[in-house]
Every structure is written in structure tokens, then in C-alpha cells.
Amino acid sequence: MKEKNKKIEGNRILEFAGNNSVPIMFVIICAVCIPVSGFSPGYLLNEIMTRLGRNAFLILSLLIPIMAGMGLNFGMTLGAMAGQIGLIFAADWQIWGIPGMVLAMIISIPISILLGIFCGKMLNMAKGREMITSYIISFFMNGIYQMVVLYMMGPVIPIIHSSIKLPRGYGVRNTVSLLHMRQSLDNLLAIHIGGVKIPVLTLIVIGLMCLFIVWFRKTKLGQDMRAVGQDMDVAGDAGIKVERTRIIAIVMSTVCAGIGMVIYLQNMGNISTYSSHTQIGMFCIAALLVGGASVDRASIGNVFLGVILFHLMFIVAPSTGAKITGDSMIGEYFRVFISYGVITLALIMYETKKRRAKSKAGQVLKLAQGEEEEN
């Protein structure tokens, strides 16, 4: 009996390790790198709190499409572009602080809705291939965004401030300063505990987003999305408008990504006009996967665990690389390699599990058919 219990417990441990291999791997990497990096606990806590406030809202925007069975939404980059356009207008009109952020969010919402509808309709034409399709859509829309910002802002879309325009008289500069808006949300109601700055208002906004997701899952639309995520055919037979539901999921994700990008950039204090949005989807998805999420399952807990582990590795890797090899660039290469590697590993593991589940289901079906024939 004892041996049987030990075997069951051993199988549970192996199953847990298999299901959470990516977070466990990152815990080990961080445990090794932290002592070598030489950073103090206070510095690390301060950096993690800053990055939690900066990135959490963006990563939360990925949860709704996963719930609707559309996988990891690489198309969140479209929302990031909308957020940047909103901030460019706020900077041009010289509206700073919280009012400037609110204005940027208001401008980003209709742009995000239009882009989300376009993306959702494209993904409905590519059912089962949503992730790669959304990835390519983000590249396509990046070209249009660059055309708008580089050539249309000035001649077609009025830009007042010369500090934002390129010297030739049209197009937006490579970097737009948000110095007068920098950390305006983070500093409001901020408290300091033991040298660690806690951006209370930013965390309240993130908390409200979490509560919204918890509430939304219980609504009729949320239940419809979960049903669509489990089986589109069954959901369609139950009277759910599958394609419309999927479009709504992408629109909601894109709008939240636009708002999240405004929060992200006010923390940074400037906009890299042509590059800020390009890697945002990749890093957010990598952080979510590091937290233990998969293509078809993700929770709010995965978001926060992912931000802590992924960004802790980002903080300590360059210093660790410099201490071990004498070259800090090794750490930079390592963290970029890890971010792409995590996505690859998670997708391979998801596909492997899916095939195993299909194989087991096939074996069970064969056994059931064999028993029926014998009877």
C-alpha cells in the first residue's frame, strides 16, 4: 500500500514538474543568477515593482483571446500602435500628466476597435492558425503605421509642434519626449517602504483590470467565449455566434493593449516612434508563458508570476554575464535568446500534449469499440 502511495505521489510530482517546467526552469535560472549578479534585495524589489506596474496591464490583455480559444494574440501590437498614436497627439497638443494619459487612451480606443475588427475578421478566415496569422498581421500593420507616422503626419494629419516633426517638415521624430508625463500615474499616491517605491495608483488600475476579467468570465459573453474556446462546432450548434464572439475577444484585447501601452510609455518617459511597439507582443507573450500559461490556458496568477520571473531574469542576466565572462553583452544575448526560446518551448510542449491527448483518446475509443464487438 505504501509503495502504491509513493508511486502515485511520484507520478503527481512528475506531472506537476512537466506541466510547470518553464516556471521551474526560470526559478532555477534566477536562483543561480541573483547571487552572482551582486544586486541588493532592495534594488531587485524596486526594479520588479517598477516593471510590474509597467507591464502587467499589457500582459492581462492577452487573457481574453486565450479564453476564446484563439491562442496567444500577437496582434496585440496593433493596440500598442494605437496607444502610441494617442500619445503622439497628446505630446503635440502639449497635454501632459494624467489628463494627457486619459486623452491618449481616448484617442487610442476607436483606432484599437477598428484595428481589432480588421484583425478579428482576418483570424476568422484562418481558424486553427490564429497565432501565426496575427503575427503576420502585426508586421503588415506595422508597415501602414510607419507610412502614417513617417509621411502622413504633417501633410495630411496636422502636427503643430516642431519639436515632434522631423527637420524636413513632416513625419515624426525617432524619439518623442514624454518627460512632462513621465511616471505621472506611478508617482500619484506612490508610497516608499524600505527604499522600495510602490506605485499604488498603477497597481489599483491593474487590480481593476483583474477584477474586470474575473467578472467578465461570469457574464453571458464570457461564458460564450469559453464555450467557443472549448469547441466551436458545439458552440455554434448551441446558438452562439462564433465568429462575432471571436471578433469581440480580439477587439477587447486590442483596446486593452492600447491602454496598457499608454501606461507602459508613461513609465518609460519617451516613445521610440518606430520601434517601441515591435517587440512588445513578443516580450508580453514570453512573460505570460514563463508564468506557466499555455496556448489554451492562462490565468491572472500566470501574469504576475511571469512578470516577476521573466523580468527578474532581464535584470540580473547582463550583470551575471559580465561577472562570469567579462562581457555584459553575453547577458543581453542570453535574455533575448531565452525570450524566443521560451515561446518555442511552450508551443512545442503544447503541441506534444495535444498529440498525446489525441492518441490516448484514440486508444480509449478503440478499446470501447473492441468491447462492443465482443459483446
N, C-alpha and C positions, 0 to 999 in steps of 0.2 A: 504493500500500500504506500509505504514511504517512498519507494523507488518510483512508483507511478506519479505521486505528487511532485517529486523532484523533476521528473521528465516533463510534466505539464508546466511547472514553473519555468524550467529551462526553455521550453518552446515559447512561452509568453515573453520571456526576456529577449529571445532571438527575434520574435515577431515585432516587439517594440523597437529593438535596435534597427531592424530592417525598415520599418515604417518611418523612423526618425533618424535615418543615417546621416542626412545633410546637417540638421542642427547639431547632432553629436560630433560630427567632423569639425564644425566651426567652433564648438565649445573647446575641443582639444587644441585647435589652432590658436585660439585666443589665450587659453591657459598656458601654452608654450611661449607665445609672443609677448604677453604682458610683462612678465618679469625681465625678459631680455630687452624690451624697449626702454625701460628705465623711467617711464612716466609715473607720476604720483597718482594715487587713487582719486584725489580731489580733482586733478586735471582731467582724468578719464571720465569721471562722473559729469563734470561740467560740459565736456565735449558731447557726451551721449545725450544729455538733456537738450543741448542746442540742436543736435541732429534729429532727435525725436520730434521736437517741435517743428523742425524744418520739413521733414519727410513723411511723417505719419499720415497726414491728410491725403497726400498723393497716393500712398500705397492703399489706403482704405478705398479709394475709388476703383480699385481692381476687383473688389469682392463681389459686386453686383453681377457683372458678366459671368463670373465663375459660377455663381448661384444659378444663372440661367443656362448653364451648360455650354458657354461659348469660350471657355478656356481663358488663358491669360491675354488680356486686352492690350496688345502692343499699340493699338490705335489710340491709347490714352495720350500719345504725343500730340494728337490733334487738339485736345483740350489744352495742353501745355502751350501750343502756338496761340490759341485764343487768349489765354491768360497773359501772354507776352504782349500781344497787340493791345489789350486793355491797359497794360502798364505803360506802353509807349505813348498812348493818348493821354494818360494821366500825367506823365512826365512832360509832355508837350504843352499841356494846359496848366502846368505848374500847380497841380492839386496834390498836396503831399499828406503824409501821415495816414491816419485811419480813414478820413474822407477819400483820399487818393486810392487806397486799397479797395474801399467799397465801390468807388466809381469803376476801377479796373475790373472788378468782379461782375458788375452790372453790364459792362461792355462785352465781357467775355462770354456771358451766358447765351445770348442769341447766336453768337458765332459758333459756340460749342454745340448748340442744339442743331444748327444747320449741318455742321460737320458730322455730328453724331448720327443724324438721319441718313446722310450720304454713306457713312461707314456701315451703319446697320443694314442698309439695303444691299450693299456690296457683299456683306457677310452672309446675308440670306441666300445669295446666289452661289455661295461657296460653303454650304453646310458640311461640317466634318473637317474643314480646312480653315477654320476661322483664324487661328493664330498666325499662320504664315501669310494669310490674306491681309490681316490687319497690319502686319509688319510691313508688307509691300505698300499698302495704302498710306502708311505714315511716311514712307520715302516719297511717294507720289505727291502727297500734300505738302511735304517739305519744299519741293520744287516750286509749288504755287505760292507758298508762304514767302519764299525768298524773292520771287518775282514781285509780289505785292510790296514787300518791305524795301527792296533794293531799287525798284523802278517806278512803282505807282505812288509811293508816299512822297508827296511833293507836287508832281504834276497833276495827279488825279485826286489823291486824298490829301487835303490841306495839312501841312505841317508848319506850325508857326515859328517855333524856336529854332534858331540857327545852331544852337549847341547840340541839337539832336541830329540835324541834317548833315550829310556828307558835304565836304567843301565844294563839290560840283553844283550844289543847289538842290539836289533831290536824292532820295534814298536815305536810309537811317544809318547812323554810325555803327561801327562794330560793337561798341560798348555804350550803353545808355546808363548814366548815373542815377541811382535811386538813393543817394546819400541822405536826402531830407526825409526819406521814407524808411531808411534802414532800421530794422528791428522795432518799428513803431508799435506793432502788435505785441512783440515779445517783451518790450520794456514796460508796457502798460500793465499794472498790477504785478509786476515781477517781484519775487522775493529772493533773498540770498540766505542760504543755510550752509554754514561752514565753508564759505567761499564758492559754493555751487549756486549758480543763477537758475532759478526755476521760473520759466515763462508761463505764469498761471493762466493768463487770458488765452494764450495759444493752446494750452492743454485743455482749457474749457471748451474751445471751439472743436478740438479733436474729439473730446468726450461727447459733445453734442452730436457729432457725426457718427460716433459709435452707437449712441442711443437711437439715432435715426435708423441705422442699419438693423439693429435688433428689433425696433418697432416695425420697420418695413417688411421684414421677413414674415411677420404675422398677418400682414394685410392680405387682401384678396389678390392684388397684383403680385405681391411677394410669393404667395403660395403658387400662383400660376407660373412664375419664373422657375420655382423649384420643380414643379411638375414637368415643365418644358426641358429643364436640365436633366431630369431623370430619363425621360423618353418622349421625344417629340411626337411620335405617332400616336401614343396613348393619350398625350395631352390634347392633340388635335381631335381625336375621337371623343374626348370629354367636353368638347366645345370651346376649348381655349384657342384664341387667335395666336398661333405660334409665332408667325413672322412679325406681327405687330409687337408682341411681348418681347421678342429678341431685340427689336429696334429700340424699344423703350429702355431696355437694360443698357445698351451701348450709349444712348443719349444721356442717361443718368451718370454713367461712368465718365463720359467726356466732359459734362458740366462740372462734376466734382473735381476732375483733373485740372480744369481751368482755374477753379477757385484755389485748389491746392498749389498750383504753380504761382499764383499771386502770393500766397503765404510763404512759399519757398524762396521767391526772389526778394521779398521784403526783408527776409532774414539775411540773404547774401549781400544786399545793398547795391547791386548793379545787374544789368541784363547784358549777357553776351548775345547780341541780337541774332546772330546766325548759327549759334551752337548750343545755347543753354538747353534747348528742348530735345536735342538729337539723342542724347544718352539717357534722358530722364526715365523713359519707359523701360529700358534695359536694366537700369540700376534698381528701380522700384520693383520690378518683377523678380530680379535676383534676390532682393531683400525679403520679399514675400516667401519665396521658395526656401531660403535659408531658415526662415521661421517654421518650416515643416509643412507648408501648404503644398498642394499638388495641382494638377491641371483641372481637376474636377471637385476639389475640396479645399476650402480655405476659411479660416475664422479670424476674428478680431485678435485673438491671442497670438496667432501666427504673425500678424502685422507687427505687434510690439516686440515679440521675441526676435523677429527678423531684423527690425531696425537696430536693436541693441547688438546682436551678434555680427551682422554684416558691417555696420559702421564702426564697431569696436575693432574689427579686423582692418578696416580702412585707416583708422587712427594709428594703430600700432605697427602695421606692416612696413611702412617706409623706414621707421626708426629701427625696427628689428633687422631689416635688410642691410641698413647702414652699419649696425653693430656687428653683424655676422660677416658680411662680405666687404665692408668698407665703401659700399656704393648704395646710396638711398634709392636710386632708380630701380634696383632689383625689387625692392618693396613695392614700387609703383607698378612694375610689370606683373608682380605676383598678384596684386589685388585686382587688376584688370583681367588677368588670366582666370582668377577664381570666379569673378562675377559672370563671365561667359561659361566657364566650366560648370558652375552650379546649375545654370539653366539647362545645359546639355545633359548633365547627370540626372536632373529631375525629370526631364522629358523621356530619357531612356528608361528610367525606373518605372514611370507611369505606363509607358507602352509595354514593358515586360510584364507588369502586374495585370494589365488589361488582357494580354495574350494568355497568361496563366489562368485567369478567371474564366476566359472563353474555353480554354482546354478542359478545365475542371467541369464546367457546365456541360460540355460535350460528352465527357465521360459519364457524368450522372445521368444524362439523357439516354446514352447507350445502355447503361445498366438497367434503367427503368424499362426501356423497350425490350431488353432481353428477358426480364422478369415477366413482362406481359405475354411474350411469346411462349414462355414455359408454362404459364397458367392457361 
